[in-house]
Amino acid sequence: MRTVGKGIAFFAVALWLSSVTLFDPGRITDGVLRKILGKTEVEVTKAIPKGLGREELEEIRDALNAINSEDVQRTLDQFTSWGSRAVGYPGNRKAYEYIKQKFGEIGLQRVTTEEFTVTVPVDKGASLRVPSTGEEVPLYCLWPNEVKTPTLPEGGIAGKLIYGRRGEFEDFNGKQVEGSIVLMDFNCGRNYINARMLGAKAVIFFDGGVVNRKQAEDKFLRVPVDIPRFWVEGEDARRLLKLAEAGDVEVVLKARMEWEDVKTWNVYGYLPGSEEGLIVVEAYYDAMSVVPGLAVGAENACGITALLQLARTLSRHKLRYPVPVSYTHLTLPTKA
């Protein structure tokens, strides 16, 4: 529900923008902004802010009241149902096709598509096998260090599985790190470098209780350092933790991530207005994660969900200024 709350908050700002397109930007006062941003419903009282009439405020109120939290949730669920939306993954194309369809349903004019090619790292698959039992666990490649992907030699690499906890040097006391495969808590910061310095062949991260953006940004470097890094999910992580704590378990890792030239798309639509000038609205529809193969991007989808709602709302009104609406993509990690 946190993502829905963010989306609704974005709608409030977006609908302020709709008031600019419906009326004269110079007449939108600070008092009206406080009303729109402070509540999801505007109270029309005798104390009407200077510059806007009662009918105009009522129209803004009606637009705000048209926001449906269930519709917001459905749209967010849709965007997160296709797997990774990172460029180069199937979910990215599905999102593009969904947006193009919605543009038509909303009634946007001049709907056009711009196809182009970008170079991105694509996870071709990774796994850990336990030769003694034949058990195999799926892994996911992390974002490359600059251009160096976590791809392993053909045939994979083998080593003893150990648990490195948060990667402090003391966490490796009494353990043979050289030649090992190290399982580590994700909230280790950049201490995984310690494991590599001590001779570990690869590092596998799991959710040890703290997974956030700061920790994610620590897991890839801006230099092409060869540190094969992977992610393991839920139950599989717990299974590996038991094996690591049991000790003396040999495992084999295989992984391939390749840089590929892939197709992606910008989508444009247009709402006409009665006067000259343009107000451009845009959002990205892909997702980004330190684990590209798992970039379902619920938070990333809030912007596009809000803008679909904004386009739907604006299409019901006679606009003063034309509004080009565009949906684009994000291809590289960003702090924006």
C-alpha positions as CSV (number, residue, x, y, z in Angstrom):
1,M,0.0,0.0,0.0
2,R,3.0,2.3,0.4
3,T,3.4,2.4,-3.4
4,V,-0.3,3.3,-3.8
5,G,0.2,6.2,-1.3
6,K,3.1,7.5,-3.3
7,G,1.1,7.2,-6.5
8,I,-1.8,9.1,-5.0
9,A,0.5,11.8,-3.7
10,F,1.9,12.1,-7.2
11,F,-1.6,12.4,-8.6
12,A,-2.2,15.5,-6.4
13,V,0.8,17.2,-8.0
14,A,-0.2,16.0,-11.4
15,L,-3.7,17.4,-11.0
16,W,-2.2,20.7,-10.1
17,L,-0.6,20.5,-13.5
18,S,-4.0,19.8,-15.0
19,S,-5.2,23.0,-13.4
20,V,-2.4,24.8,-15.3
21,T,-3.5,23.3,-18.6
22,L,-7.2,24.1,-17.9
23,F,-6.7,27.7,-16.7
24,D,-4.1,30.4,-16.9
25,P,-0.8,29.5,-15.1
26,G,-0.4,33.0,-13.8
27,R,-3.7,32.7,-11.9
28,I,-2.7,29.6,-9.9
29,T,-2.0,31.0,-6.4
30,D,0.0,29.6,-3.5
31,G,-3.2,29.2,-1.6
32,V,-4.7,26.9,-4.2
33,L,-1.5,24.8,-4.3
34,R,-1.7,24.3,-0.5
35,K,-5.3,23.2,-0.9
36,I,-4.6,20.7,-3.7
37,L,-1.4,19.3,-2.1
38,G,-2.7,19.3,1.5
39,K,-5.9,17.3,0.8
40,T,-7.4,14.9,-1.6
41,E,-10.6,16.9,-1.5
42,V,-10.8,20.7,-2.0
43,E,-13.4,22.5,0.2
44,V,-15.0,25.3,-1.7
45,T,-15.8,28.0,0.9
46,K,-16.7,31.7,0.8
47,A,-13.0,32.5,1.1
48,I,-12.1,31.7,-2.5
49,P,-8.4,32.3,-3.2
50,K,-7.8,35.3,-5.4
51,G,-7.6,34.5,-9.1
52,L,-9.8,31.4,-9.2
53,G,-13.5,31.3,-9.3
54,R,-15.8,28.9,-7.6
55,E,-16.5,26.9,-10.7
56,E,-12.9,26.5,-11.4
57,L,-12.2,25.2,-7.9
58,E,-15.1,22.9,-8.1
59,E,-13.7,21.4,-11.3
60,I,-10.4,20.8,-9.6
61,R,-12.2,19.2,-6.7
62,D,-14.1,16.9,-9.0
63,A,-10.9,15.9,-10.8
64,L,-9.3,15.0,-7.4
65,N,-12.4,13.1,-6.4
66,A,-12.2,11.1,-9.6
67,I,-9.0,9.4,-8.4
68,N,-9.8,5.8,-7.6
69,S,-7.4,4.0,-5.3
70,E,-8.5,0.6,-6.5
71,D,-7.8,1.6,-10.1
72,V,-4.4,2.8,-9.0
73,Q,-3.7,-0.5,-7.3
74,R,-4.9,-2.5,-10.3
75,T,-2.6,-0.5,-12.6
76,L,0.4,-1.0,-10.3
77,D,-0.3,-4.7,-10.0
78,Q,-0.5,-4.9,-13.8
79,F,3.0,-3.3,-14.3
80,T,4.5,-5.5,-11.7
81,S,3.0,-8.7,-13.1
82,W,5.3,-9.1,-16.1
83,G,8.5,-9.9,-14.3
84,S,11.5,-7.7,-15.0
85,R,10.8,-4.5,-16.9
86,A,14.4,-3.6,-17.3
87,V,15.3,-2.9,-21.0
88,G,16.2,-6.2,-22.6
89,Y,13.7,-8.3,-20.6
90,P,10.2,-9.4,-21.7
91,G,8.4,-7.3,-19.2
92,N,9.7,-4.1,-20.9
93,R,8.0,-4.9,-24.2
94,K,4.8,-5.9,-22.4
95,A,4.8,-2.5,-20.6
96,Y,5.2,-0.7,-23.9
97,E,2.4,-2.6,-25.5
98,Y,0.1,-1.9,-22.5
99,I,0.8,1.8,-22.6
100,K,0.2,2.1,-26.3
101,Q,-3.1,0.3,-25.8
102,K,-4.1,2.6,-22.9
103,F,-3.2,5.7,-25.0
104,G,-5.8,4.5,-27.5
105,E,-8.4,3.8,-24.9
106,I,-8.0,7.1,-23.2
107,G,-8.4,8.9,-26.6
108,L,-5.0,10.5,-27.0
109,Q,-4.3,11.9,-30.5
110,R,-1.2,11.4,-32.7
111,V,-0.1,8.3,-30.8
112,T,3.3,7.4,-32.2
113,T,6.1,5.0,-31.4
114,E,9.8,5.6,-31.6
115,E,11.9,2.4,-31.7
116,F,15.6,2.5,-31.1
117,T,18.5,0.3,-29.9
118,V,20.4,0.4,-26.6
119,T,23.1,-1.7,-25.2
120,V,22.3,-3.3,-21.9
121,P,23.4,-6.3,-19.7
122,V,21.0,-9.2,-20.0
123,D,21.0,-12.1,-17.5
124,K,21.1,-15.4,-19.4
125,G,20.9,-17.5,-16.3
126,A,22.8,-18.6,-13.3
127,S,22.7,-21.5,-10.9
128,L,24.4,-23.3,-8.0
129,R,24.6,-27.1,-8.0
130,V,25.5,-29.3,-5.1
131,P,27.3,-32.3,-6.7
132,S,26.9,-34.5,-3.6
133,T,23.1,-34.3,-3.8
134,G,22.4,-33.2,-7.3
135,E,20.4,-30.3,-5.9
136,E,20.3,-27.1,-8.1
137,V,19.4,-23.6,-7.0
138,P,18.6,-20.7,-9.3
139,L,20.7,-17.6,-8.9
140,Y,20.5,-14.1,-10.5
141,C,23.4,-12.0,-11.8
142,L,24.0,-8.6,-10.3
143,W,24.5,-5.4,-12.3
144,P,28.0,-5.3,-13.9
145,N,31.0,-3.6,-12.4
146,E,31.3,-0.9,-15.1
147,V,31.5,-3.3,-18.1
148,K,32.5,-6.5,-16.3
149,T,29.6,-8.8,-15.9
150,P,29.4,-11.7,-13.4
151,T,29.8,-14.2,-16.3
152,L,31.8,-17.3,-15.3
153,P,34.1,-19.5,-17.4
154,E,32.4,-22.2,-19.5
155,G,31.9,-25.2,-17.2
156,G,31.6,-22.9,-14.1
157,I,33.6,-22.6,-11.0
158,A,33.7,-24.9,-7.9
159,G,34.5,-24.3,-4.3
160,K,33.4,-24.8,-0.7
161,L,30.3,-22.9,0.3
162,I,30.9,-20.7,3.4
163,Y,28.8,-18.1,5.3
164,G,30.6,-14.7,5.4
165,R,27.8,-12.9,7.4
166,R,28.4,-9.2,6.9
167,G,31.9,-9.5,5.5
168,E,33.9,-8.1,8.4
169,F,37.3,-9.6,8.6
170,E,36.4,-11.2,11.9
171,D,33.5,-12.9,10.2
172,F,36.0,-15.0,8.3
173,N,37.9,-16.2,11.3
174,G,38.5,-19.9,11.2
175,K,37.2,-20.3,7.7
176,Q,39.0,-21.2,4.5
177,V,38.1,-18.2,2.3
178,E,40.6,-18.8,-0.5
179,G,38.9,-20.7,-3.3
180,S,35.5,-20.6,-1.6
181,I,32.0,-19.4,-2.7
182,V,30.8,-17.0,0.0
183,L,27.2,-16.5,1.0
184,M,26.7,-13.0,2.5
185,D,24.0,-10.8,4.0
186,F,23.0,-8.2,1.5
187,N,23.4,-5.5,4.2
188,C,27.1,-5.9,4.2
189,G,27.8,-2.6,2.4
190,R,30.9,-3.1,0.3
191,N,32.5,-5.7,2.6
192,Y,32.1,-8.3,-0.1
193,I,35.3,-6.9,-1.4
194,N,37.0,-8.3,1.7
195,A,35.9,-11.8,0.7
196,R,37.4,-11.3,-2.8
197,M,40.6,-9.9,-1.3
198,L,40.9,-13.0,0.8
199,G,40.6,-15.2,-2.3
200,A,36.9,-16.0,-2.6
201,K,35.8,-17.0,-6.1
202,A,32.3,-15.5,-6.0
203,V,29.8,-13.9,-3.6
204,I,26.1,-14.8,-3.3
205,F,23.9,-12.3,-1.5
206,F,20.6,-13.0,0.3
207,D,18.1,-10.9,2.2
208,G,19.5,-10.9,5.7
209,G,16.9,-8.4,7.0
210,V,18.0,-5.1,5.3
211,V,17.5,-4.6,1.6
212,N,17.4,-0.9,0.5
213,R,18.7,1.4,-2.1
214,K,21.9,2.4,-0.3
215,Q,22.8,-1.3,0.1
216,A,22.0,-1.9,-3.6
217,E,24.2,1.0,-4.8
218,D,27.1,-0.6,-2.8
219,K,26.9,-3.8,-4.7
220,F,28.3,-2.6,-8.0
221,L,31.4,-0.6,-8.7
222,R,32.3,2.1,-11.2
223,V,35.4,0.3,-12.2
224,P,35.6,-3.1,-14.1
225,V,36.6,-5.2,-11.2
226,D,36.2,-9.0,-11.6
227,I,34.0,-9.9,-8.6
228,P,31.3,-12.4,-9.6
229,R,28.2,-11.4,-7.6
230,F,24.8,-13.1,-7.4
231,W,21.5,-13.0,-5.6
232,V,19.5,-15.9,-4.2
233,E,15.8,-15.8,-3.3
234,G,13.8,-16.7,-0.2
235,E,13.6,-20.5,0.5
236,D,16.6,-21.1,-1.7
237,A,18.6,-18.7,0.4
238,R,17.6,-20.5,3.6
239,R,18.6,-23.8,2.1
240,L,22.1,-22.5,1.1
241,L,22.5,-21.0,4.6
242,K,22.0,-24.4,6.2
243,L,24.5,-25.9,3.8
244,A,27.1,-23.2,4.4
245,E,26.7,-23.5,8.2
246,A,27.0,-27.3,8.0
247,G,30.4,-26.8,6.4
248,D,32.5,-28.8,3.9
249,V,30.0,-28.6,1.1
250,E,31.3,-28.4,-2.4
251,V,29.2,-26.4,-4.9
252,V,29.5,-25.5,-8.6
253,L,28.4,-22.1,-10.0
254,K,27.5,-21.4,-13.6
255,A,26.5,-18.0,-14.9
256,R,26.2,-15.9,-18.0
257,M,25.4,-12.2,-18.4
258,E,26.0,-10.6,-21.8
259,W,25.9,-7.1,-23.2
260,E,23.3,-7.0,-26.0
261,D,21.9,-4.5,-28.4
262,V,18.2,-4.6,-27.8
263,K,15.1,-2.8,-29.0
264,T,13.1,-0.5,-26.8
265,W,10.4,2.2,-27.4
266,N,9.3,5.6,-26.6
267,V,5.5,6.2,-26.9
268,Y,4.0,9.6,-27.5
269,G,0.4,10.9,-27.4
270,Y,-1.2,14.3,-27.7
271,L,-4.1,16.2,-26.1
272,P,-5.1,19.4,-28.1
273,G,-5.6,22.8,-26.4
274,S,-7.3,26.0,-27.4
275,E,-4.2,28.2,-27.2
276,E,-0.6,28.2,-28.4
277,G,2.1,26.7,-26.2
278,L,2.8,23.2,-24.9
279,I,2.9,21.6,-21.5
280,V,4.9,18.3,-21.7
281,V,4.3,15.4,-19.4
282,E,6.5,12.3,-19.3
283,A,7.5,9.3,-17.3
284,Y,9.6,6.2,-17.7
285,Y,8.0,2.8,-17.8
286,D,10.9,0.5,-17.3
287,A,12.5,-0.5,-14.0
288,M,16.0,-0.7,-12.6
289,S,17.5,-3.0,-10.0
290,V,20.9,-4.1,-8.9
291,V,19.5,-7.5,-9.9
292,P,18.2,-6.7,-13.4
293,G,16.4,-10.1,-13.9
294,L,14.2,-9.2,-10.9
295,A,13.4,-5.6,-11.7
296,V,9.6,-5.7,-11.3
297,G,9.8,-2.1,-10.1
298,A,6.7,-1.4,-8.0
299,E,8.1,2.0,-6.9
300,N,9.3,2.7,-10.5
301,A,5.8,2.1,-11.7
302,C,4.2,4.9,-9.5
303,G,5.2,7.6,-12.0
304,I,3.7,6.0,-15.0
305,T,0.6,4.9,-13.1
306,A,0.1,8.5,-12.0
307,L,0.6,9.8,-15.5
308,L,-1.9,7.4,-17.0
309,Q,-4.4,8.7,-14.5
310,L,-3.4,12.2,-15.4
311,A,-3.9,11.6,-19.1
312,R,-7.3,10.0,-18.4
313,T,-8.3,13.0,-16.3
314,L,-7.1,15.6,-18.8
315,S,-8.8,13.9,-21.7
316,R,-12.2,14.6,-20.0
317,H,-11.6,18.4,-20.1
318,K,-11.3,21.1,-22.7
319,L,-7.7,22.2,-22.3
320,R,-6.3,25.6,-22.6
321,Y,-2.8,24.4,-23.5
322,P,-1.9,21.4,-25.7
323,V,-0.3,18.5,-23.7
324,P,2.1,16.1,-25.4
325,V,2.3,13.0,-23.2
326,S,5.3,10.7,-23.5
327,Y,6.5,7.5,-21.9
328,T,10.1,6.7,-22.2
329,H,12.7,4.4,-20.7
330,L,15.6,4.4,-18.3
331,T,18.6,2.4,-19.4
332,L,21.3,2.9,-16.8
333,P,21.4,3.2,-13.0
334,T,20.4,6.6,-11.8
335,K,20.2,8.6,-8.6
336,A,17.3,10.7,-9.9
